[in-house]
Amino acid sequence: MEVSSGPTQETAEQRAGAAGLVFVLLFVIAIVIVPNPPKSGAPAREIQRHFAEHAGAIRASTFLGVISIVFFIALLAGLRSRVDRFGADVFAGIAFGAGLVLAGLAMVAAVVSLTLAAEAPDLGLDTVRATYGLTSFYPAVATGVVLALAGAVGVGALRNGALPAWVGYVSLAYAAYEAIESFTVLATSGAFEPGGVVNGFGTVLFALWAACVSVALLRT
C-alpha cells in the first residue's frame, strides 16, 4: 500500500514565497494607513496629540503588522530551506536568526505604539517623550539585523546559487544601504536622525527587497 507523500521541499519553498508576498502587502498597508509620525525630537505635546488623534489607525496598523509577522516567519522558513538546500547552511542560519530577531524587535515597537495609542492622553509629557523614543529608535537599531539578513541571502545567492544572481546583487546592495543607515544610531537631527528620511527610505527598500526574495522563491 502506497502512502501519499506531502509537498516536496521545493513546493514548500514556493508556498513560503507566496506567504512572503502576502507579508509585503500587509506590511505596506500597515504603514500607509497611519499618518507620518512626529520626528524623534518633536515636542512631547505634538507626540501626545498624534497618538490621541490617530489611535484607531494605529491599532489597525498594529493588527495588520501582527498578522503579517506570521507570513514573514513563513518567508524566513522558506529562505532557510532554500539556502540550506544549496549547501550554505551557515548563511541559512544567519538569515533565519536575524529575521526572527527583527520580528521580535518589531513586536516590541508594536507594544509601545499600542500603549501610547491607548494611554497617551493620560500620560505625563516626559513619559510620552521617553516612551515614544522606544519606537522612533527602533528602525535605527534594527539596521544591524536587517544587514545580516540581506547580506546572508545575498552571499547564499551569489556563492551557492540558492537564488537567482539578480536577487544576490539586490540583497547585497540593500545590505550596503543598511550599513549606511546604521549611522542613524549616532545622529540626533537631519536626514539621519532616528525615524527620519534615511530610516523611512530603508523601510521602503525592505518591502521591495522582501518582494524580490518572495518572487524568487516562487520560481523553481
C-alpha positions in Angstrom: 0.0 0.0 0.0 1.5 3.3 -1.0 1.4 6.2 1.4 0.9 9.6 -0.3 3.7 11.9 0.2 3.3 15.5 1.3 4.5 18.5 -0.6 8.1 18.5 -1.8 10.7 20.8 -0.2 10.6 22.9 -3.4 6.9 23.2 -3.3 7.0 24.2 0.4 9.6 26.9 -0.6 7.3 28.2 -3.3 4.4 28.5 -0.8 6.8 30.4 1.5 7.4 32.8 -1.4 3.6 33.3 -1.7 3.4 33.9 2.0 6.2 36.5 1.6 4.1 38.4 -1.0 1.2 38.4 1.5 3.5 39.8 4.1 4.7 42.6 1.9 1.0 43.5 1.1 0.1 43.6 4.8 3.3 45.4 5.7 2.7 48.2 3.1 -0.9 48.7 4.2 0.0 48.8 7.8 2.5 51.6 7.0 0.3 53.8 4.8 -2.9 53.8 6.9 -1.2 55.8 9.6 -0.2 59.4 9.0 3.5 60.2 9.3 4.6 60.1 12.9 6.3 63.0 14.6 10.1 63.3 14.5 12.1 61.8 17.3 12.9 65.3 18.6 9.4 66.7 18.3 7.7 68.4 21.3 6.1 66.0 23.7 2.7 67.7 23.2 2.9 67.0 19.4 3.7 63.3 20.0 0.8 63.0 22.5 -1.6 64.6 20.1 -0.6 62.3 17.2 -1.3 59.2 19.2 -4.5 60.6 20.6 -5.9 61.7 17.2 -4.8 58.6 15.3 -5.4 55.9 17.9 -7.8 53.9 15.8 -5.5 53.9 12.7 -2.5 52.9 14.9 -4.4 50.0 16.4 -5.5 48.8 12.9 -1.9 49.2 11.6 -0.6 47.2 14.6 -3.1 44.5 14.0 -2.0 44.1 10.3 1.6 44.1 11.5 0.9 41.3 14.0 -0.8 39.2 11.3 2.0 40.0 8.8 4.6 38.5 11.1 3.1 35.1 10.6 3.7 35.3 6.9 7.1 36.9 7.4 8.2 33.9 9.5 6.9 31.6 6.8 9.1 33.5 4.3 12.0 33.1 6.6 11.5 29.4 6.8 11.4 29.1 3.0 14.5 31.2 2.7 16.3 29.0 5.3 15.2 25.9 3.4 16.3 27.1 0.0 19.7 28.5 1.1 20.4 25.4 3.2 19.4 23.1 0.4 22.1 24.6 -1.8 24.8 23.9 0.8 25.0 27.3 2.5 23.8 26.1 5.9 25.7 28.8 7.9 24.2 31.6 5.8 20.8 30.0 6.1 21.1 30.0 9.9 22.2 33.7 9.9 19.3 34.8 7.7 16.7 32.9 9.8 18.1 34.0 13.1 18.4 37.7 12.0 14.8 37.6 10.7 13.5 36.3 14.0 15.3 39.0 15.9 13.9 41.6 13.5 10.4 40.2 14.1 10.9 40.4 17.9 12.1 44.0 17.7 9.0 44.9 15.6 6.7 43.3 18.2 8.3 45.4 21.0 7.8 48.5 18.9 4.2 47.5 18.3 3.5 47.1 22.0 4.9 50.5 22.7 2.8 52.1 19.9 -0.3 50.4 21.2 0.4 51.6 24.7 0.8 55.2 23.5 -2.4 54.9 21.4 -4.3 53.8 24.5 -2.7 55.9 27.2 -1.1 58.9 25.7 -3.8 61.4 26.7 -3.4 60.4 30.4 0.4 60.2 30.5 2.7 63.0 31.5 4.6 64.7 28.7 8.0 63.4 29.9 6.6 59.9 29.9 5.2 60.3 26.4 8.5 61.6 25.1 10.6 58.8 26.7 8.1 56.1 25.6 8.0 57.4 22.1 11.8 57.2 21.9 11.4 53.4 22.0 9.5 53.4 18.7 11.4 56.1 17.0 14.8 54.4 17.6 13.5 51.0 16.5 14.4 51.5 12.8 17.9 52.6 13.7 18.6 49.7 16.0 17.1 47.2 13.5 19.6 48.1 10.8 22.1 45.5 12.2 19.9 42.5 11.9 18.5 43.6 8.6 22.0 43.9 7.3 22.8 40.4 8.5 19.6 39.1 6.9 20.1 40.7 3.5 23.8 40.0 3.4 23.4 36.3 4.2 20.8 35.9 1.5 23.0 37.8 -1.0 26.0 35.6 -0.3 23.9 32.5 -0.4 22.5 33.5 -3.8 25.8 34.5 -5.5 28.2 32.0 -4.0 25.9 28.9 -3.8 23.2 29.7 -6.4 20.4 29.3 -3.9 18.5 32.2 -5.6 18.9 34.0 -8.9 22.0 36.1 -9.2 19.9 39.3 -9.5 18.5 38.6 -6.1 22.0 38.3 -4.7 23.0 41.7 -6.1 19.8 43.3 -4.9 20.4 41.8 -1.4 24.0 42.9 -1.2 23.1 46.4 -2.4 20.3 46.6 0.2 22.8 45.3 2.9 25.2 48.1 1.9 22.4 50.7 2.3 21.6 49.2 5.8 25.3 49.7 6.7 25.0 53.4 5.8 21.6 53.6 7.6 23.1 52.3 10.8 24.7 55.7 11.3 21.2 56.9 12.3 22.0 55.4 15.7 24.6 58.2 16.1 22.6 61.2 14.6 20.2 63.4 16.5 18.9 65.6 13.7 18.7 66.0 10.0 18.1 63.2 7.4 20.0 60.7 9.6 18.0 61.3 12.8 16.3 58.1 14.1 13.0 57.7 12.4 13.9 60.3 9.8 14.3 60.3 6.0 17.1 57.7 5.8 15.2 55.2 8.1 12.0 55.9 6.1 13.6 55.1 2.8 15.1 52.0 4.4 11.7 50.8 5.3 10.5 51.2 1.7 13.6 49.3 0.5 12.9 46.5 2.9 9.4 46.0 1.4 10.9 45.9 -2.1 13.6 43.5 -1.0 11.2 41.1 0.6 9.0 41.2 -2.6 12.1 40.4 -4.7 13.0 37.4 -2.5 9.4 36.2 -2.4 9.1 36.2 -6.2 12.4 34.4 -6.5 11.2 31.6 -4.1 8.1 31.2 -6.2 10.2 30.2 -9.2 11.6 26.7 -9.3 
